[in-house]
Amino acid sequence: MVFVDESGLSERPQRVRTWAPRGQTPVLQHHFNWKVLSAAAGITCWNFYFRLYPKTIRAPQVVNFLGHLLRHLPGQLLVVWDGLPQHRARLVSEFIRAQRGRLAIEWLPGYAPELNPVEYLWRHWKHHELPNFCPRDFAQLSHHARRALARMRRRPTLVMASGSRPNCFPCNYLMQGSIDLCSPQPGLGHSPSFRSLEKKALE
């Protein structure tokens, strides 16, 4: 099972509170540039996988990322994500059907980003790994964004903590307990649905 989500950065800094000598207000000098670096990430109970894309993520990039996950995660795969229009695109649906049952999809409820543990990784990425970062250009932004995500991958406690948030009510159960239910087994039919797992988590 893998939770999937997308996010992005621009050359404008992610402004956060910081320290400075008394009376010396910190000043951030940056380009007013709207170039977007997009990121897609998938998180399991033990690791997360990511890819970076220039500009906005559309259906071809979603297909590319799903292929990336299939190459790195053997067996049947249950993807849990939101109802982003790119996720419902015909190109994505055709790719999923072409996998002949190896790839299953479950949808998160609408307007509930707190149910996706990837959201907490994005928050850490922007506010703790790249706070107040003012890149010279788009290439430097891409370089530092990739290095930050690579550092985060080497911290398994960060991945586990993302799925253990108190307000992410079914995520801890889904990631820690039901991963065994969704692992490929001989004669396995359909993966258990997110709705059934959510119901069991609340019992």
FENDAQUI-V620812 format. One record per residue. RES is the residue in one small letter. BURIAL is b if it has 16 or more other ideal C-beta (glycine too) atoms within 10 Angstrom, else e. Layout:
# FENDAQUI-V620812
RES/BURIAL
RES/BURIAL
This chain:
# FENDAQUI-V620812
m/b
v/b
f/b
v/b
d/b
e/b
s/b
g/b
l/b
s/b
e/b
r/b
p/b
q/b
r/e
v/e
r/e
t/e
w/e
a/e
p/e
r/e
g/e
q/e
t/e
p/e
v/e
l/e
q/e
h/e
h/e
f/e
n/e
w/e
k/e
v/b
l/b
s/b
a/b
a/b
a/b
g/b
i/b
t/b
c/b
w/e
n/e
f/b
y/b
f/b
r/b
l/b
y/b
p/e
k/e
t/e
i/b
r/e
a/b
p/e
q/b
v/b
v/b
n/e
f/b
l/b
g/e
h/e
l/b
l/b
r/e
h/e
l/e
p/e
g/e
q/b
l/b
l/b
v/b
v/b
w/b
d/b
g/e
l/e
p/e
q/b
h/b
r/e
a/b
r/e
l/e
v/b
s/e
e/e
f/b
i/b
r/e
a/e
q/e
r/e
g/e
r/e
l/b
a/b
i/b
e/b
w/e
l/b
p/e
g/e
y/e
a/e
p/e
e/e
l/b
n/b
p/b
v/b
e/b
y/b
l/b
w/b
r/e
h/b
w/b
k/b
h/e
h/e
e/b
l/b
p/e
n/e
f/b
c/e
p/b
r/e
d/e
f/b
a/e
q/e
l/b
s/e
h/e
h/e
a/b
r/e
r/e
a/b
l/b
a/e
r/e
m/b
r/b
r/e
r/e
p/e
t/e
l/b
v/b
m/b
a/e
s/b
g/b
s/e
r/e
p/e
n/e
c/b
f/e
p/b
c/b
n/b
y/b
l/b
m/b
q/e
g/e
s/b
i/e
d/e
l/b
c/b
s/e
p/e
q/e
p/e
g/e
l/e
g/e
h/e
s/b
p/b
s/e
f/b
r/e
s/e
l/b
e/b
k/e
k/e
a/e
l/e
e/e
